[in-house]
Amino acid sequence: MSSPPCVLVVEDEIELAELFAEWLSEDYEVRVATSGEEALERADEDVDVVLLDRLMPGLSGDEVLERIRDQDLSVRVAMVTAVEPDFDVLEMGFDDYVVKPLFREDVRRLVRGLLERNEYDRTLSTLFALASKLSALESHKTEDELAESEEYARLKDDFEQTRDRIAELESGMTENDFEAVFYDFDRVDL
């Protein structure tokens, strides 16, 4: 049995950090850090999602985010903060930005959405890789060669299963999830 996804809650208000951890612990492995320094110690390859307070004494959430991205960890980061976003967010490498206060279902939905987007991205990459392999074979092999190949048959099955998984993930996504994955560039005056 695989282990549950890991969420790192980074919040200098200890009671709030513990509350978020309690809300998430039923479905996820939860780590708590109450400072930026502690967050960097606890962030590793096993962490899937970081809920990161922006304003903390010492190392700020902005600095923690930058260092996490510098470590090239494959992790989704949501800034969970009382700070209304300003134009400085344009340079920040977060995956989501939410303003407190948050309630139980908000926090759970946030984590679930980040995990689903992560799986969607990975599965979509796999689908494109499989499609490229199919295309390469189909453009250079005869119909008979393809029909006789067990490897080709497995590849086609993998492609179909991955395409079905994409459809399944898409059916559970909200409009906001799609906007996060496929930003509507028509809304931007370029």
Secondary structure, 3 states (H helix, E strand, C coil): CCCCCEEEEECCCHHHHHHHHHHHCCCCEEEEECCHHHHHHHCCCCCCEEEECCCCCCCCHHHHHHHHHHCCCCCEEEEEECCCCCHHHHHCCCCEEEECCCCHHHHHHHHHHHHHHHHHHHHHHHHHHHHHHHHHHHHHCCHHHHHHCHHHHHHHHHHHHHHHHHHHHHHCCCHHHHHHHCCCHHHCCC
